[in-house]
Amino acid sequence: LRARVVLNPGAVVAPVSRRTFGSFVEHMGRCVYTGIYEPGHPLADEDGFRTDVLALARELGVSMVRYPGGNFVSGYRWEDGVGPREQRPRRRDLAWRSIETNEVGIDEFAKWAEKADVEIMYAVNLGTRGVQEALDVHEYVNHPEGTAISEQRRANGAEKPYGIKLWCLGNELDGPWQTGHKTPEEYGLLAASTARALRSAEPDLELVACGSSSSSMPTFGTWESTVLEHAYDVVDYVSCHAYYEEHDGDLGSFLASAVDMDFFVNSIVATADAVGARLKSTKKINISFDEWNVWYLSRFQNAPLPEEWKVAPRVIEDRYNVADAVVVGNLLISLLRHSDRVTAACQAQLVNVIAPIMTEPGGPAWKQTIFHPFAKTAALAKGDVLRLHIDAPTYETAKYGAAPLVDAVATHDPATGDVTVFAVNRDVTNPVEFSVDLSAFEGELSVAESWILADDDVYAYNTKEAPERVELRSFDGVTIDGGTVTVTLPKVSWSAIRFT
Ligand code: AHR
C-alpha cells in the first residue's frame, strides 16, 4: 500500500492559529476539584493548585482554556464563586447531578490561567440567565474600576481587570439535555441581544454563538442558519462540538472520525457563508470548535445517574488507548487543515474528565495516550498550514463509506524554514508506505526530529501504575532521496516529522 503527497510552500491555507490548541476546564466531575485544584495535596501551591497538573498543562502546550462549562454553565451563577470562600453557597449542579461548593470561581481560575500561561475563553450562562447577568460578569472581569461590580473584583483582590477577549454566548442550547434548552429562534434572538449588550460595554470582544452539539443533531445546519440570521453582524464565531468513539468493535469507522470533522466544518462554513450572502455581508464568521475529543459517550448515556448528590464525583473518566490517540492526532490534522476558518478550538477536557491528564486525589498525575499527539502537534505546528492533496488508497467504512487510508497535514514556518508533516495510517492491519515530495522547498531539507505513536496492541493504555506504557517513540527509518521522503507508517499510527 502506498500514499503520496507533494508539498508546495506557496499553497498556504492560513497561519497556524495558536488558539487551535485550546482546552476546556468545566466544573464537572474531578476536572476542577482534585484536578487543577487540590489544596491538601503535597504538590499544591500556595493557592491550592496542583503544580504537577500545571506542569503537565504547560507541557501539553495548551494556549487557551474554556471555562466554566459546558452543560454546567447553563445553571451557573457566577457570583456564587467570588468573595470570601466561607460565604460561598453550596449549590446543586443539575447538569451533572452533583454538588458545587464554589470554592473555585473566576478569580481563582484567572490565577490558575496566569500560572498555566493560557488565555481564558469565558462562557456565560444563557440557559437559566440572560443579558443582565452576562453584562454583570463582564463588568466583574473586564471593567477596570470605579463601578459597583468592578470594585467588587478589586475588593476581592484582583486590582487589574482580566481582559478576557473571547466569550461563548451560552453552551449547547440546541440540546434538549441543556438546562434552558431553546429553539433556534429563541436562542438566536438571545445571543444577538447579549452580543449587542456586551459590545456596548466593550466593542472589540470576540463572541461565539452556539452552533450544533454534534453533526447528528436533528437541527444540524438549520440551527446555525437561523441563529446567524439573527446574530450575524454581532458575533465572530459559531461553535462546533463533536465527540467520537469506537462503536461495537468497528475500529475502521472510528479511525475515520476526522471525515466527520471535515464534513462538520465544511457544512458549517457553507451554512454561515450562505447566511452572509443572503445578508449581503462581506464579513466572514469563523468556527470555534470548542469541544472535541474521543468520548465513550454511549457508556455514559447507558449508565444510571448517580443517586447521591456528591462533590466532585468521578464522572466520565475515560481511559484512552492507542487507537484513541491516533484519532485525536487525526482530529488535530483536520482542525489544522481548516485553519482559514477554524481559528479557535478546545479539546474537552483538560484533567480527569475525558482528559489527556489524569490525577489521583493525594496521588500522582499522569499522561493518557491522547496527551502525546496533542503536545507534539502544539509544539511542532508552526508558521503556515499548507494545502495538501494526498494521493492515498481508500478503505470501506460502515459509517463514512470509502475513506482515505492516510490523512496528513503539513506546516511550513517561513521564519525558520522548518517543514513539519503530521500523518496517520488508518489501516487496522497493514503498514502504508508514505512518500512526501519536498523538492519545491529551497535548499536541502533534512530530518530534525521524527515521532511515532503506534503499538502492536492498539488497545494499550496508560495507568497510574504504568504511566509510560504508551509513549511517543522516535520514528526511525525516515529516508530522503532527491527531495522525496519515504516512511513506512505502521498500522493504526500517528506520526510527526520535522524537516529543517
Ligand atoms: O465535555 C462534556 C460535556 O459535553 C459538556 O459539558 C457539554 O457541553 C457537552 O455535551
Boltz pocket constraint, residues with backbone or C-beta under 6 A from the ligand:
constraints:
  - pocket:
      binder: B
      contacts: [[A, 26], [A, 28], [A, 69], [A, 70], [A, 71], [A, 72], [A, 171], [A, 172], [A, 213], [A, 291], [A, 348], [A, 349]]
      max_distance: 6.0
